[in-house]
Amino acid sequence: MAKRAALLSALILLGLTAACQDATSVQPAAGTPLETRPPNAADQRPAFAGQTRAPGVSAKVAFKVTVLATGLKLPWAVEPLPDGALLVTEKVGTMRIVSAAGKVGPPLAGLPAVDARAQGGLLDVALSPAFSTDRQLYWTFTEPRGGGLNGTSLARGVLSADRTRVEQVKVILRSLPAFDGVLHFGSRLAFGPDGKLYMTLGERSNAEMRPYAQRPDSHLGKVLRVNTDGTPPADNPLVGQPGARPEIWSLGHRNVQAAAFDPQGRLWVAEMGTQGGDELNLIGKGKNYGWPLVAYGEEYSGQPIAGSVTDRPGFEQPVYYWDPVIAPSGAQFYTGKAFPAWQGSLFIGALRERRLVRLVIQNDRVVGEEHLLADREQRIRDVKQGPDGALYVVTDQSKGELWKISPR
């Protein structure tokens, strides 16, 4: 009877918190992992304590969710503008500005065509560090390359003064090799404190493409670092190596759709693994993160990943991994004043698990995990912090939504 009463109390509390959009949730006992489902790769073991299944935590933050906009066409990225408006990309090939009050503008004119099949389309967007004066935008998209081939490309343009079009559009980087496929394009963009633009790329998924993640003559399965004109900085790790792509910053990635710099100026990425192999990685210059030679998880068929082990000399271990997976997309280290209890937390959108994940990181280790907005059951594609300290989220649906998360 005592157990049934406790369960009833927990369900009542869960219902109350969901109704008021409060981050407070029923908490496991201290030190108990938030994830309790069986892992997909049950025979695998973490390389160090705390590498997976972090304890469930709660910052006990009360917040409200305002739906600013609906009917967006598969939104992929949200980028807050300095005046409080929001730039939203739609995978179908359009980019719109949504006012702070939620008025959805028409598609911006001037954008190049995209290949929007399956996982392709118009992807991420980032503002120039000097956007307030130069109005420059950078975005990634799946570019048709002719003959059925395509690839992730990086473009630059200037938002017109009346905010109706993008002008002076130029493709400044084309990932190579091109491929006839529709999966694993990446990609996230993030400007670092060094003023360089970091761009993440998938390895295109198909079995014959996986080895490219390890090949220095390919952009695929890499994090790239470029100047604002798309050229490689002279201090990139592979500059001067014969046959190597000089834009490469790190290698051995599967499909990175989440990237953010922490308050110390370091780049973190969350990448989609196979079944049971999503990873959080702290990126270092020239480091190799293993895929497909080193990985957690298993194939979607349930079979082991051919030729892969969970640890191998010379390869980086993930700081954290999820098994079962969350399908991470979009990331933001919170630094605002609106939610003091969240400062320093890493927020990650979860497509498969349909929630917003908050990670507490101490000494480069994940020491706590909290899941928010699960009651809304929406695939969260991106999360960004606005100049007001609120968090802005877009959902991955044919009629997607833009949410504002602010204090109650």
FENVENZI-V559596 format. One record per residue. RES is the residue in three letters. OMEGA is omega in whole degrees, 0 to 359 (NA if undefined). NEAR is the number of other C-alpha atoms within 8 Angstrom. D_LAST is the distance of its C-alpha to the last C-alpha in Angstrom with 2 decimals. Layout:
res: [RES:RES]
omega: [OMEGA:OMEGA]
near: [NEAR:NEAR]
d_last: [D_LAST:D_LAST]
This chain:
res: [MET:ALA:LYS:ARG:ALA:ALA:LEU:LEU:SER:ALA:LEU:ILE:LEU:LEU:GLY:LEU:THR:ALA:ALA:CYS:GLN:ASP:ALA:THR:SER:VAL:GLN:PRO:ALA:ALA:GLY:THR:PRO:LEU:GLU:THR:ARG:PRO:PRO:ASN:ALA:ALA:ASP:GLN:ARG:PRO:ALA:PHE:ALA:GLY:GLN:THR:ARG:ALA:PRO:GLY:VAL:SER:ALA:LYS:VAL:ALA:PHE:LYS:VAL:THR:VAL:LEU:ALA:THR:GLY:LEU:LYS:LEU:PRO:TRP:ALA:VAL:GLU:PRO:LEU:PRO:ASP:GLY:ALA:LEU:LEU:VAL:THR:GLU:LYS:VAL:GLY:THR:MET:ARG:ILE:VAL:SER:ALA:ALA:GLY:LYS:VAL:GLY:PRO:PRO:LEU:ALA:GLY:LEU:PRO:ALA:VAL:ASP:ALA:ARG:ALA:GLN:GLY:GLY:LEU:LEU:ASP:VAL:ALA:LEU:SER:PRO:ALA:PHE:SER:THR:ASP:ARG:GLN:LEU:TYR:TRP:THR:PHE:THR:GLU:PRO:ARG:GLY:GLY:GLY:LEU:ASN:GLY:THR:SER:LEU:ALA:ARG:GLY:VAL:LEU:SER:ALA:ASP:ARG:THR:ARG:VAL:GLU:GLN:VAL:LYS:VAL:ILE:LEU:ARG:SER:LEU:PRO:ALA:PHE:ASP:GLY:VAL:LEU:HIS:PHE:GLY:SER:ARG:LEU:ALA:PHE:GLY:PRO:ASP:GLY:LYS:LEU:TYR:MET:THR:LEU:GLY:GLU:ARG:SER:ASN:ALA:GLU:MET:ARG:PRO:TYR:ALA:GLN:ARG:PRO:ASP:SER:HIS:LEU:GLY:LYS:VAL:LEU:ARG:VAL:ASN:THR:ASP:GLY:THR:PRO:PRO:ALA:ASP:ASN:PRO:LEU:VAL:GLY:GLN:PRO:GLY:ALA:ARG:PRO:GLU:ILE:TRP:SER:LEU:GLY:HIS:ARG:ASN:VAL:GLN:ALA:ALA:ALA:PHE:ASP:PRO:GLN:GLY:ARG:LEU:TRP:VAL:ALA:GLU:MET:GLY:THR:GLN:GLY:GLY:ASP:GLU:LEU:ASN:LEU:ILE:GLY:LYS:GLY:LYS:ASN:TYR:GLY:TRP:PRO:LEU:VAL:ALA:TYR:GLY:GLU:GLU:TYR:SER:GLY:GLN:PRO:ILE:ALA:GLY:SER:VAL:THR:ASP:ARG:PRO:GLY:PHE:GLU:GLN:PRO:VAL:TYR:TYR:TRP:ASP:PRO:VAL:ILE:ALA:PRO:SER:GLY:ALA:GLN:PHE:TYR:THR:GLY:LYS:ALA:PHE:PRO:ALA:TRP:GLN:GLY:SER:LEU:PHE:ILE:GLY:ALA:LEU:ARG:GLU:ARG:ARG:LEU:VAL:ARG:LEU:VAL:ILE:GLN:ASN:ASP:ARG:VAL:VAL:GLY:GLU:GLU:HIS:LEU:LEU:ALA:ASP:ARG:GLU:GLN:ARG:ILE:ARG:ASP:VAL:LYS:GLN:GLY:PRO:ASP:GLY:ALA:LEU:TYR:VAL:VAL:THR:ASP:GLN:SER:LYS:GLY:GLU:LEU:TRP:LYS:ILE:SER:PRO:ARG]
omega: [181:180:181:178:179:179:179:179:180:180:177:179:179:179:179:183:179:183:183:178:181:180:179:181:176:188:173:177:183:178:181:180:175:179:181:179:178:176:175:180:190:183:181:180:178:181:179:181:178:181:177:176:178:177:173:180:173:175:180:180:175:180:174:179:176:176:183:185:176:176:177:187:181:179:184:182:172:181:179:175:185:184:179:173:185:176:182:173:175:187:182:176:182:177:183:172:176:181:179:179:176:178:183:179:178:177:176:178:171:183:178:180:179:170:189:178:174:185:182:176:174:191:189:175:178:177:171:175:179:186:183:179:183:178:182:175:172:179:176:180:175:186:172:183:181:178:181:180:175:178:178:180:179:180:178:177:182:176:183:183:179:176:178:184:174:185:178:184:179:172:186:175:175:180:181:2:170:186:175:182:185:185:170:175:195:354:176:177:176:174:179:177:176:181:179:180:179:186:181:183:172:184:173:164:186:186:182:181:183:182:180:178:179:186:180:178:182:174:190:181:184:160:180:176:184:171:183:174:178:180:181:173:184:183:172:191:184:178:179:178:183:177:183:175:188:180:187:174:175:185:179:180:181:179:187:176:178:180:180:174:179:182:177:177:180:183:174:175:171:185:180:175:174:180:180:185:175:185:165:183:171:192:176:182:176:183:181:186:160:188:1:183:180:183:169:179:183:177:178:177:185:179:175:176:186:176:185:172:181:180:180:181:178:180:182:172:173:174:184:172:181:173:5:187:174:187:186:177:182:180:179:167:184:181:186:181:183:182:182:183:180:185:182:180:174:177:181:174:179:180:183:184:172:181:174:184:174:178:173:185:176:181:177:175:177:183:178:180:178:179:183:174:180:181:181:174:179:176:183:186:183:177:180:176:178:179:178:182:175:173:179:188:169:183:186:179:176:170:187:183:173:183:171:179:185:181:176:NA]
near: [4:5:6:7:8:8:8:8:8:9:8:8:10:10:8:8:12:10:7:7:11:13:13:10:10:7:7:10:5:6:8:9:10:12:7:5:5:6:8:11:10:6:4:8:4:8:7:5:6:11:14:10:9:15:13:15:9:10:8:8:10:10:11:11:9:7:9:11:12:9:8:12:11:13:17:16:15:16:11:12:9:7:4:11:11:12:12:13:16:17:14:10:12:11:10:13:12:14:11:8:6:8:9:9:8:7:9:12:7:8:9:4:7:13:10:12:7:6:9:15:15:17:16:13:14:11:11:11:6:9:10:6:5:8:12:12:13:12:13:15:13:16:12:11:9:6:4:8:11:14:15:14:13:13:12:13:12:12:12:10:5:5:8:11:10:14:9:7:11:7:9:11:9:9:11:8:8:9:9:7:7:10:9:12:15:11:16:16:14:11:12:11:6:5:8:11:12:12:11:15:19:16:16:15:10:6:5:5:10:13:8:12:18:11:7:12:7:12:16:13:17:16:13:13:14:13:11:7:6:9:10:11:9:5:5:13:9:13:12:6:7:4:6:11:11:11:14:16:15:14:16:13:17:16:16:17:15:14:16:11:13:10:8:5:8:9:12:12:14:15:16:13:15:10:13:15:16:17:13:12:12:10:10:8:8:10:11:10:14:13:12:15:8:13:13:13:15:15:10:7:5:8:7:8:9:4:6:10:9:8:9:7:4:5:11:8:8:11:12:12:12:12:13:11:12:10:12:14:16:15:16:13:13:11:9:11:7:9:10:7:6:9:11:11:11:12:13:15:17:16:15:8:10:13:17:13:12:12:12:11:12:7:4:6:10:14:11:11:14:11:9:9:11:11:6:7:8:10:14:16:16:15:17:13:13:11:8:8:12:13:11:13:14:16:15:14:11:8:9:14:15:12:12:12:12:11:9:5]
d_last: [36.42:34.20:33.08:32.37:30.34:28.28:27.74:26.73:24.15:22.72:22.59:20.86:18.14:17.82:17.55:14.80:12.57:13.55:12.80:9.10:8.80:8.42:10.73:12.59:15.90:19.39:21.09:24.79:26.95:26.93:28.71:28.75:28.31:25.40:28.02:30.58:32.41:35.95:36.39:38.36:40.71:41.32:44.20:42.35:41.24:38.84:40.62:38.72:36.45:32.78:33.62:32.07:30.01:27.73:26.15:22.87:20.12:16.43:14.35:12.14:8.96:5.79:4.59:5.24:8.89:10.68:14.42:16.02:19.55:21.78:25.51:25.81:29.03:28.40:26.09:26.98:25.17:22.42:23.06:20.87:23.17:23.18:22.32:19.10:21.03:21.40:24.71:24.99:28.18:29.48:31.97:34.40:35.21:32.96:30.42:28.09:25.80:22.55:21.27:17.81:17.54:18.76:22.46:24.59:27.77:31.15:32.45:33.67:37.46:39.67:38.40:41.06:41.61:40.00:41.17:38.25:39.92:38.03:35.92:37.20:35.98:33.90:31.79:29.88:29.50:29.05:29.27:32.14:31.28:32.82:31.12:30.47:34.26:35.81:33.32:34.55:32.95:33.99:33.63:35.20:36.80:39.39:42.50:45.55:48.49:51.33:53.36:50.35:48.93:45.47:43.34:40.12:40.60:38.78:38.89:38.15:37.86:36.75:34.12:35.99:35.15:34.17:32.05:34.14:36.10:36.70:39.97:42.40:41.35:43.13:42.96:43.22:43.34:44.48:44.05:47.37:48.95:48.02:48.07:48.43:45.27:41.78:39.75:38.08:37.72:34.82:33.28:30.67:31.09:29.87:31.29:32.12:32.38:36.09:35.53:36.84:35.34:34.90:35.31:35.20:37.68:38.44:41.99:42.41:42.45:46.01:48.31:50.64:47.81:46.27:48.87:47.79:44.74:47.34:49.60:49.42:51.07:48.03:44.50:43.30:41.09:40.43:37.96:39.53:39.31:40.61:40.98:39.31:42.51:42.48:45.30:45.25:44.85:48.03:46.39:45.10:46.60:48.98:50.29:54.08:54.40:56.80:55.21:51.65:48.82:47.96:44.32:43.54:41.27:40.91:42.32:42.31:39.07:38.66:35.84:33.11:30.10:27.60:28.22:26.33:27.45:26.08:25.61:29.32:30.39:31.43:31.14:29.73:30.22:29.40:32.17:33.01:35.83:38.00:37.32:35.75:35.86:32.58:32.56:30.50:32.93:33.06:35.41:38.48:41.19:43.85:42.48:43.21:40.58:43.13:42.66:44.80:46.88:44.16:41.27:39.46:39.29:41.91:42.92:41.33:44.69:44.17:46.98:46.77:46.12:49.69:50.72:47.40:46.70:43.56:45.09:47.81:49.04:48.01:44.71:41.15:39.14:35.54:33.06:31.49:32.27:30.94:33.34:32.42:30.88:27.43:28.86:26.80:26.03:24.04:22.86:20.76:20.80:17.54:18.40:15.52:13.95:10.27:10.40:13.45:13.85:14.44:17.04:20.31:19.15:20.83:18.99:21.47:21.44:23.51:25.72:27.71:25.08:22.52:19.44:17.80:19.53:18.47:21.53:22.02:25.25:27.50:31.04:30.92:30.32:27.44:26.62:23.56:22.01:18.76:18.30:15.04:14.79:18.22:17.62:17.66:21.13:21.29:23.40:21.33:23.73:22.00:18.97:18.78:16.82:16.69:17.79:14.33:13.25:11.35:13.16:15.24:17.04:20.11:21.60:25.33:26.62:29.29:26.60:23.86:20.28:18.13:14.43:11.73:9.17:6.53:3.80:0.00]
